[in-house]
Structures are given as structure tokens and as C-alpha cells.
């Protein structure tokens, strides 16, 4: 059994993944952005889940969460699930926070990043990106960046299994009630990549949709773009990968 962090697990796909992993016997660390949201996780905590709280729009809060986790038992896997659809939090939450956690957390040998088919509409350009969220960010760009981060980590950390998952457009609070995809299938792939022992689950550098490996945006595997992204994030956060 594994110790697995699921960020953004107060509801939606993160909650479903944390619930399923806990039911499967794994040790699960759940995350909420504040104490009010954390109250929704009481049923999982009562079943043995551990809780961390931190607002991922705040880089210092991300660092505090990472320090708290590094002081506890080592993590085996992280599902970088936390995400927002629109507004000023898009870039800080969708790409800066997972980058910082990746750079700061010690130990995880499996990393799963939540992508989206929207990443195909992202621009492989770092010019003019508002990394601090002073203005509304591009969801498509943020998902292209985080998918590229997953591929870069797979290249630079060969001892780590790093993958990106498109969960589909599912009927969560963010996806809306009329989303056409399957909510159950929407969280199964990231659980499988975080904990499965089948040969395909032990691969790295993939972009997955419902346990099928697909070709992502061509910029994702462009090593020069990967390096530019990592360099920009390192300069912006003061933390190198």
C-alpha cells in the first residue's frame, strides 16, 4: 500500500480519487485550500485520511504545505489535482503550485498531473504570462504548461514515474452539471497511475485519457520548450527543480 497526496480533494475528481484510494487500503493525504473547505473532508479524515490545508494561490502556503509533508512520513505518490477554470488563480494554482510542490517535496516516485484536452488550445509561449495572478489567466495555457511539466520531470528524473492525465469534461462543480463525460472514469486513470502495478501504470512521460496513452500537443515533448518553462518557473519562484 502507498502513501498518496491528492491535492484539491475537498470535492469533485480529487474527492473521488481520495475516497477510492482510501477504500483500496492506501494511506491518503487530502488537501483543502482553507479550514471551511477542509470541513467537507471530515468523513475521509474519520476513515484515516491525513489532512493538509493551504491556499495554492499563495506561494508561501504551498511552501508551508510542502514543509509539513516533508516532516511527516515520505509520500510515495502525488496526484496534482487542484485546479481552477477561470480568474486570477488559474496560473498560480494550475502550474505554479504543482511546480513548487514537485521541486520541494522529497520522496514521491510517482507524480500525476491533471491536464485537459484544453491544453491543445494553449500557446507554447512564455511571453507575457502573469505568473502571480494579478489578472485572469488562460486555462488552456496553464494546462499546456502543466502537461509540459509532467513530460519534463519524466525526462529529468528517470527514477520517477511522471504522467499527465486528461480526466475528460466531467460533471463536477468546475465542469458543470451538463458535462458529457463519465465522472467515474474521470478519476480512475490518475488512481491507477499513482498506485497500480500493471506494466502500463509503471511507465512515464505519458499523456493519458481513460487509461489510453495519447499524443499531446507537440510542444509538450519539445525539450527546448520544457527547459524554458522550467527556467522561467525557477526564476519566478526562486526555486529550481
Secondary structure as GFF3:
##gff-version 3
##sequence-region A 1 241
A	DSSP	beta_strand	3	6	.	.	.	ID=ss1
A	DSSP	alpha_helix	12	23	.	.	.	ID=ss2
A	DSSP	beta_strand	27	32	.	.	.	ID=ss3
A	DSSP	alpha_helix	35	38	.	.	.	ID=ss4
A	DSSP	three_ten_helix	39	41	.	.	.	ID=ss5
A	DSSP	alpha_helix	42	46	.	.	.	ID=ss6
A	DSSP	beta_strand	50	53	.	.	.	ID=ss7
A	DSSP	alpha_helix	59	70	.	.	.	ID=ss8
A	DSSP	beta_strand	77	80	.	.	.	ID=ss9
A	DSSP	alpha_helix	89	91	.	.	.	ID=ss10
A	DSSP	pi_helix	92	96	.	.	.	ID=ss11
A	DSSP	alpha_helix	97	104	.	.	.	ID=ss12
A	DSSP	beta_strand	110	115	.	.	.	ID=ss13
A	DSSP	three_ten_helix	117	121	.	.	.	ID=ss14
A	DSSP	alpha_helix	139	156	.	.	.	ID=ss15
A	DSSP	beta_strand	161	166	.	.	.	ID=ss16
A	DSSP	alpha_helix	185	195	.	.	.	ID=ss17
A	DSSP	three_ten_helix	199	202	.	.	.	ID=ss18
A	DSSP	beta_strand	207	209	.	.	.	ID=ss19
A	DSSP	beta_strand	212	214	.	.	.	ID=ss20
A	DSSP	three_ten_helix	218	221	.	.	.	ID=ss21
A	DSSP	alpha_helix	223	237	.	.	.	ID=ss22
###
